Amino acid sequence: MAHLPTLRTDRLVAGFYYYDAWADDARLTLTIARTAALDHGAVVANYTEVEDLLRDPTGKVTGARVRSSVPVTGSDDATLEVRASVVVNATGVWADDVRALDEGAHPHSLRPAKGIHITVPRSKLPADIAAVIPVPKDRRSIFVVPWSDGEDVYVGTTDTAWEGPLDDPACLPEDVDYLIGAVNGAVDTPISRADVTGIWAGLRPLLAPGGGHHVSERTADLSRRHRVRSSQAGLVTVTGGKLTTYRRMAEDTVDEALKHLPAAARSGAQRCRTARLALRGARGSAELLAPGVARRHGLDEDCFAALVRRHGNETPAVLELAAGRPELLEPLVPGVPQLRVEAIWAVRQEMAVTLDDVLSRRTRATLRRAGAAIEVADKVGELLCGEWGRSSGDVATEARAFAEELSSSLRRAGVGPDTSRAGGADRAAEM
């Protein structure tokens, strides 16, 4: 009750207190890519789509033809051929589409499952640790998780089969109502759609039983295990799995890829080394949290500690970009802890090429305070247009399109003060 004070005691039978890890999934995956590129010689191409696979005269897959989905400066040709001794297909819910390029037919080995989250103010749903709440009559649980910084709490997730476009897993009113109803069944101070400040949806690449579609089976019952396979043409595909097992997935995939190297290269190759590799920013980050370090950088302890959680030992390099520009140490979006200087860093060091990159995937502002992100999109564009080398007019047009698309997604989900149905959350709680 001290951690979740609005919990309904009339339904409280027992509780379990356990310890687990904390992660920001977007920062983690971005850090993995930067670690590969900056510390291990990888080349990373953002906004690049696979058009076809390349083959040698024997039919073995030897690369891919890819196309940039954003304009390429100084070039009329947006395609590129990438050649390799081994090609790995690690494309998540798109893995079957890539396999179809190799095998000539769609394998239907995956069953995408949609999961959505909602964000609400901590004042509406007070929680200072992550809580697991069982959903009555559904054999599932949801999580109530406070963001590690700021005054927001997110709730999720749903688990439903998705047959729509993979690029647009829609967050719908019934998804929002499911989460609100689950919360309101466990607390004595209900929340409503009007309290929702951010939403997001994604797709899990779950393995279909027997390698095909079985639409009658609940996605919640499908395995979260991963599978690694090689085709006759040598394409290595990893499917299934989840973020928390990504290093084991990497190890199994790399070990399989090594089998396809030419004999000379294979003889000197090592097994996957992920178990012994630190991510970029990890080493020395703990020392930055020592007393007095934050003050030397001109920030309060909480703000500086949050920066270290996001950037690790690169935090001083991030702050160097604000030298002589104190306005860059102000919040990027009201109510969200990220600073304006982090947007500059995202463009220069994290391959952010759109406002959506900065506000949704590098800082998560749209996931937490969507309305505030809409209101400042033009100002963020003004801050970054010089970094991108684009005209203010072009970036202003992008800001308007970004704001309209985000507003449209909120309307589609039925959230916000003007779209809440009176009594809807209470009815959902009774289902």
N, C-alpha and C positions, 0 to 999 in steps of 0.2 A: 504493500500500500504506500510505502514511502517513495517508491520509484514510480508508481502509476496510481496517483491518489484518486482518480475518478473511477477506478475499478469497482464494479458492482459486488458488494460483499454478500448479497443474498444468493448469488450464484457461485461464489468462490468456495471450492472444495479443497484445493491444494495448489501449491506453487513449487516450481523448481528454479533454482538459481544456478546458472552455469556460465562458463567463460568461453569466449570465442574470439575470432579475429575481427578486425575492422578494416574495410577497404573502400576506396572510391574506384568503382569499376572503370570509369573513363580515364582517370589519371593512371590507373594501373596498366591498362592496355596501351595507352600512349607511352608510358615509361618503358614498357617492353620493346616497343618499336624503336624508341630513341636509344635504348641500350644496345639493340642490335646494330643500329646504324652508326652510332658514335663510338662505340667501344669494341665492336666485333666485325666491322667492315661490310655490313649489309647496305644495300641501296633500297630506299623506300620511295615508292611512287604513290602519292595520295590522289584520290579521285580518279582511279584508273580501272577500267572495266575490261574483262577478258572477252575478246571477240571470237577467238578460235585458238586451237592448239596447233603447234608445229610438230612435224614428224620427220624422221630420217627415212631413207629409201626402204628400210625394213618395216616401217610402220611404228617404230618406237617414238613415244612422245619426247620431244627434245626442247620444248619451250612453249611460249604462248605469244599470240599477237594481241596487244592491248591497245585501248584507246582512252585518251584523256577525256573526261566528261566536263572539264572546264577549259576555257580558252588557253592555248599555249602561246606564250609571248614569242613573237618573231618567227613563227612557223605556221605554214598553211596545212601541214600534215600533223594530225593529232594522234597518229598511230605509231606504235613502237613494237619491234620484235625483240622478245627477251628469250635468250637461249640458255639452257642449263643441262647438266648431266642427269639431274633428277628434278622432276616437277612435282610439287606437293599441292594438293587441293585442300586448303583449310579455310573454306569460304562459308562455313556455318550453314544457315538455311538455304544458301544458294549452291551447296555442294552437289546436289543432284543435277542442277543445270549444267555445271562444269563437267560432271561425269557424262552427261548426254553428248557433249562435244566429243568425248573420247569414245564412247561406246555406241553412239548412233541411235540410242533410244533412252528415254527417261527412265531411271531405275525405280523411282518412287520408294526410296529406302528411308525417307524422312517423313515425319509427321509434325509440321510446325505447330507449336502451341503458343498461344498469345498470353502474355502476362502484362498487366498494367499496374502502375503505382499512382498514388495521389499524395500531394503535399498539403498539410494544414499547419496553421500556427501552433506552436507549443502551448500557447495560452488556451487553445481550444481542446487540445489533447495532451495534457502534461505527461511527459515521460523523460526520465534522465538516463534510462538504459533501454536497449532493445527488448521488446516484449513479444512473446509468441502467444497468440490467442487462437484457440480452436474455434472453427466455424460450425455451429450446430447443424446437424443433419446433412453435412457435406463431406465428412471424413477428411477434412483439410484443415490447415492452419494458415493464418496470416501473420505478418510481422508488423509491429509498430516500432519504428526506428528513428530516434532523434538524429538529425544531421550533427556531425561532430563539431560544427561551429555554427553560431547563429541561433535563431529561435524558431526553427522549423522542425517538423516531424513528418516522416513519410510513412505511408501505409501500403502494403502489398503482400502478396501479389495474387492476381487471378491466374487461372490455368484452364484455358479453353482452346479447343481445336480451331485452327485458322485456315480457311480455304481461299482467302482473298489474296491480293497482291502482296508479295513479300516486301516490297519497298514501302508499304503503307499499312502497318498493322493498326487499324483504327481503334482509338480509345472511345468507347461508346457509353451512353448514359447508363445502360444496364451494368456495364463493368464498374462504373463509379458507384452505383447503388449497391452492388454486391459488397464492395469494400466498406462503404459507409454502414450498411446493415450489419456486417460482421463486427465492426467496432461498436456500434450502438447496442448490440446484444451483450456486450461485456462491460460497458461503462454506464455511469448514472448521469453523465452530462453529454447528451447526444451531439454529434456533429451533423452538418448538412452540406449539400452541394455548394451553398453560398460560402462555406468556410474553405473550400478548396482553392489553393493559390497556384498550384502547378500539377501537371499530369505528364505521364509518359508511358509508352507502350513498346514492347519488344517481342521477339519471337525466339523460342527455344528450338534448336534443331534436334528434336527427339527422334530416336530410332524407332521406326515403325516395326511392330511385331512381324516376324517372318519376311521383312524387307519390302512390305507393301502396305497399302492403305487399309486400315480397319476402323472405319468411321464410328463404329458403335462403342469402341473402347474409350474410357476417359483418359485424357492426356495426363491427368494427375497420377495415373497408375503406370504410365510408361517409364521405362528405365532411363536414368540420367547417366548411364555408363557411356563410354565412348568406344568406337570401333575404328581400327586402322586396317586398310586393305590396299592391295596393289592390283591394277588391271593388267591384262595381257600386254598392253602397250607400255606398261611401266609407270603409269600415273598413280602416285600414292595419295590416297584420300583418307582424311580423318573426319569422322562424323560423330554426332552426339556429344556427350560430355557437358561440362559446365565450367564456369570461371574458376571455381575453387580447386579444380583438379587440372588446371591448365599445364602445370609443369609435368605431371605424369603423362598427359596427352602429348606434350612436346617430346618427352623422352621416348615414348613408344613410336611416335611418328619419325623422329630422326633415326632411331635404330632401324626402322623399316627402310627409310630412304638410303641408308648406308649400303643395304644389300644390292641396290641398283647402281652403285658406282662402278666404274671400270675396275678391273681386278687390281691394277697398279695403284689406283687411288684408294681402293678399299683396304689394301694391305697395310697402309700407314694411317688409316683413319681410327679415331677414337670413338667409343660409344658416347651417347649424348651426355654433355657435361652440365646440364641445367641445375642439378642438385648442388653444384659448387659455385654457381655464378650469382653474384650480387647484382641487383638492379641499379641503374644509374641513379645517383643521388643518395644511396643508402649509407655508404661508408662515411663516417664522421658527422652524420646528421644529429646523432644524440648529443655530441659536444656543443652544438649550436643552441641547445636548450639549457645550457648552464646559466646560472644567475649572472646578470649583467650584460649578456651578449645582445639581448633585444635592445637594451638601452643604448648600446654603442651604435646600433643601426637606426636609432631615432624612433622606435616603435614600442608600444606597450607589450607586455609579456604575452597576453592572449593572442593579439594580432600576429606577432612574430611566430609564436608556436604553431598557429594555423598555417602560416606560410611554409614552415618547415615540414608540416605534415603533407603539404601539397607538392613541395619542390625539393625536399631533402637538402643535401649539401649544396645544391645550386641556388639556395635562397639568397645568399649574398650577391650572386651574379644577377638575379632578378632585380634586386634592390638597386644595383649599380645603374640600371636603366633610368632610375628616378633621380639620379644625382643632379642637383640644381633645379629640379622640377617637382616641387612638393605637391603640386596638384595631382601627380600620378599616384600618390599614396592615399588618395581618397577612394571610397567604394566605387566600383564600376557600375553597379546597379543598386539602388536603395534597398536596404533590407538583406542584401547578400554580402558576405564578408570579403569576397575577392576584390582586389584593388585594380585601379586603372592600369598600373604598370604591368599587371599580369596579362592584360590584353596585348600590350606591346610585345611581351615575351612570347605569347602564343603565336604571334605572326612571325617573329624572327627565329624562334627556336622550336616551334611545335607544329609547323606546317598548316596553320590556320589560314584559310584563303577566303572564307566567307564570314558574314556576321553570325550565321547559324553555328559555324565552327566555334566561334569565340563565346557566344552566349549560351549555347546548348551543350557543347561537348568539351570545352576547355574549362569553363567556369560553372556550368550547370545552372546558370541564373534562370533560364526558362523553366527548368524543372522545379524550381523553388518559388520564384516570384514572377510568374509569366506576365502579369499585368505591368509590373515595374519594368521588365525587360522590353516590352512593347513601347513603353513611354520613352525610354532612353535609347532606343535603337539608332535613331538619327545622330545622337551625340556620340555614341560609340563609333558610328561610321565616320564622323568628322575626325575623331581621334586616330583612326586607322587608315584613312584613305591615302595619306602620305606614305605610310609603311608599305602599302600595297602598290604604290605608284599608279593609282587610279584617280580619275577626276572626282571631285566632290559631287558632281551631278550624278555620275554612275553609282557611286556608293549610296547617295540619297535615294535613288530609285530602288536599289537593293534593300535598303532599310524599310521602305514602304512595303515592298513585297514580303519581306520577313515578317513585319508586323501584321499584315493581313493574313498570311498563312498561319501564324501562331493564333491569331484571334479566331480564325476559322476552326482550328483544331479544338479550341476551348468551347466554341459554340456546338461543335459536333458532339463533344462529350457532355454537353449540358451543364457546365459548371460556371460559377461566378454568381454575383449577387442578382443578376437579372434573369437567370435561368433555373434557379432552384425551385423545385416543386414543393409547395407547402405539404408537410407531412410525409414526403416521399421516403425520407430516410427511416422514419418510424415504421412505415409499412414494410420497408425492406427488412427491418430488424425482426419482424414477425414471421417472415417467410420460412 
